[in-house]
Amino acid sequence: MKKEFSLLVSIGILISVQFFACHGSSSDPSAQPAGADIIQKYNFHVDGQPTSTSLTLPPHFTDANWGLKQEVCQQTGYDLTLYAGQDITAIKYTLLEKYSNDTLSLFVLAKDQTVICGYVAASSLTPGIIALNDPNINISTSVHQYDTLLYTLTSRDVVDQGEIVPITLTIKNTGSGLFEVLLGSPEISLQVLKDNDEVWDPAFGLAFPGVVHQLSIPAGETKTYEFSWDQKDNTGNQVLPGVYSIKASFIGNAEQVDISIGQ
């Protein structure tokens, strides 16, 4: 069974945000910046490489700018006042997510690689500082005309009970330029569903390191993910005969196909 769908993915959106007490900035693609745990926890989708900026926190968080950042950070369990007056690093990630159609950046403030605050900044909203858990942050599925990704999710229409079910997801870059995105682990989400309830997830019960890495697909080339399902659920039991759905998700877009087991 084969199903194809297209997703326009944003490449190279730049957002400019002013920092106070800025000492300099740098970008090191080989280093693993802080913030991977935030990206994974809130399921953010990063476009391109992050940049870092050194700055000094104010001694008091009484001005409008830092006062708002402190308030937003407290909403997700951080407290900047513990690091008042100290030198820190701010890491900026460009996100594929949108806020009321506004482009977003994720800012992670770190002290010696320890995350001390995270927030999202909108490019044109005022004041434009948003909490990480704001429900209005959404993935965009039609962002930019730079690249087009063509997805093909393939499985079998009918299988016997107990038979191994092959599952393949291919992602082809049909655009004219290199597609690049920073992802956590696993890169894609795969589920087998029965009546919209999860039956099997290959990542179920596994622990993944809180790191992100860059996925690159050159123009015209394809990235392939292959899975084998032994028809057992997440607890290791053989599933009953019936119709099941296989759902694959990548960068906020999902597609699914149905299979019939033992019928």
N, C-alpha and C positions, 0 to 999 in steps of 0.2 A: 504494500500500500504506500502511496506517495502523495505528499501534499507540499505545495510550495507557497511561500509568502515572502514579501519584500518589506524591508524596514530601512527607512532613511535614517542614517546615524550622523549626529553632529560631529564635525571634526574642526578643531582649531578655534573654538570660541574663546576669546580673551576677555577677561573681566578685570577692570582696574579698580583697586580698593586702596585708599590711602592709609598708611600706618603712621603712628606717632613715634617719635624718638627712634627713627629708622637708622641703622648703622651700615647696612649693605645687604645685598642679596646674592644668592647663588643657586645653581641648579646642578645636581649631581645624579645622573640617571643610574649610576652603579650602586649608589647607597640606598638603603631601605629607610625611607623617612617614617617618622611617627605618624600615627593616624590610621594604620591599617585596621586596627580593631574597631574604630568608629565606622569606617567604610563597610566592614563586614556586618557589624551590629545593625546598622540602619539601611543596609542593602543599597548603598549609593553606587552609582556608576560613573567612573572617572574617565575623562577624555584627555589623553596626552600625559605628559610628565609633570609632576609637581615642581614648584619652586619654593625656596625657603628664604626667609628674611630675618635678620637679627634685630631685636628691639628690646627696649627697657620698659617694663611695666611702670605705670605711675605709682607714686607712694600712696595715693588715695584715689578711690574710684568714685569721685564726686562729680566729674564733668559728664556731659550728656553722652558722649561717645563711649567712654569706658564704663560708665555707670550702666548703660544699656547692655553692653557686652557681659558685664558681671551678672546682671539680672538674667540674661538669656542662658548663660553658662550654668547658673544655679538650677535652672529648670531640668537639666540633665545630670545633676549631681556634682558639678565642679564648683570650686571656690577660688577665684583669682586673688582674693585678698591675702591668701596664704603666701603669695609670691610677690607681694607689692614691692616695687623698687628693684626687682631682680631682672637680670638679663635673661631673655628667653629666645626661643626660635618660633617663628610663625611659618607653618607650611600651608601653601595654597594649592588646592586641587580644583580644576575646572570640572563641573558636573554636567552630566547629560540630563539630569532632572530639571524641572521647571517649577516656577512659583507664579501662578496666574500668567503664564506665558513669558515670564521674565527669566533671563538666564541667571545661573547661580554658580557661586564658588563655595567650596568647603574650606574653612580655615581651622587648622589644628594648632593650638599653642602648646609648646612642649618645653620642659626644663630638663636638660640632659637626657633626652629621649623618653622622658616620662610625660604623658599627655596630662596637661593641667586644665585644658578647656577646649571645647570645640563648638563652632557655630557656623551657620550658613549665611552668606551675604548675597543679596539680590543686586543686580547691576543698576537698576534705575528706580527702585522703590525707596521711599524715605520713611523711616531711617534705614530700612533694608537689612537689619540684623535679625536673623531668624533662628529659632531653636532647632536643634537636630531632629527632634521628634515632632515637629510641626506637621500635622496631617495634610496640609495643603501643598507639601512638596511632592511632586509627581514626576514620573518618568515621561519624557516626551517621545512619541513614536513617529513624529514627522518634523524633524528639526532642521535639516540642512540638505542641500542637493549635492554635496561633495561626493559621497559614496552611496552605493546601493548594495545591501547585503541580501543575497538570495538564500533562503533556508529550504532544506529538503529533509523532512522527517520520514523515515522509512521503517516499516515493520512487516509482519505477515498478517494477512486477512484472517486466516483460520489456523489454529494449531491444536494438536492433540493434548490432552491433559498430561502434565508432567514433562512435556517437550520444552527444550530451551527456546526462548523467544529472542531472536536477534533484533536489536534496535540500533539504528544509525541516524545521526543528525549531521548533515553537512552544511557548512556556511561558506558561501562563495562570495568573494569580493568582485562584483561586476562593474565597479567604478574604475576610473582612470588613475587613481592615486592609491597610496598605501593606507590601509585602515589600521589604526592603532587605538587601543583602549587599555586602561589599567583595570584589572579584575582581581577579586579575592578568590578563594578556593571554597568549593569547586567552581570552575568557570561557568558551567551551565547547571541548571536545576532540572532534574529528571524525576518524574513520578509516574507510578501506575495507579490509576484511580478506579474505584468501583462506586457508581452512583455519587460521584464527586468526593468520596472519602478516600484518603490515601491508603493504599494497600502496600506499596513497596517504594522505597527511595534508596538508591545505591549509596547515598551518603548518610543513611540513618545510623545513629549511634557512633559515628566516626568523629574524631576531633581534628580540626584543621588549624594550622598555625595562623596567627593573626598577621598575615603578610599579604601584600598585593604584588602583582607582577604584570608586565606588559604583554598583551596579546597583539601580534602583528600579522596581518594577512595582506600580502602584496596584491596589486591589481591583477585580476584574472585568476587568482589562485583560490584554493578551497581548504578549509579547516574541517577535519572529520572527527566526530566523536562516536565511538562504538561501545555498546553495552550488550550484556547477555543477562536475561532474566530467567531464573530457574522455576518460575511460577510459585515461588514461596513468598509469603508476606513478611513484614518487618520482624515478626516473632519467629520466623522459620517454618511456618506451617504451609502446606500445600493449599493453594486457593481452590475454591469450588468452580465448577464449570459456569460459564456465563460470558457476558460481554464486558470487556475492560477497556479503559482509555489510557493511552500513553501520552503524557504531556511533557514537553520540553520547553524550557524558558531560557532566554539569553538576552541580556541588556534590556530587561523590562518587557520584552515581547514574548508571547507564548503561542505554541501551536500543538495540536493533539490529533492523534489518529486512534481508531477503535480496532480491537482485535477480539475474535471469538475463540474461547477456550473450551475444548471438549464438547462441541455442539455440532 
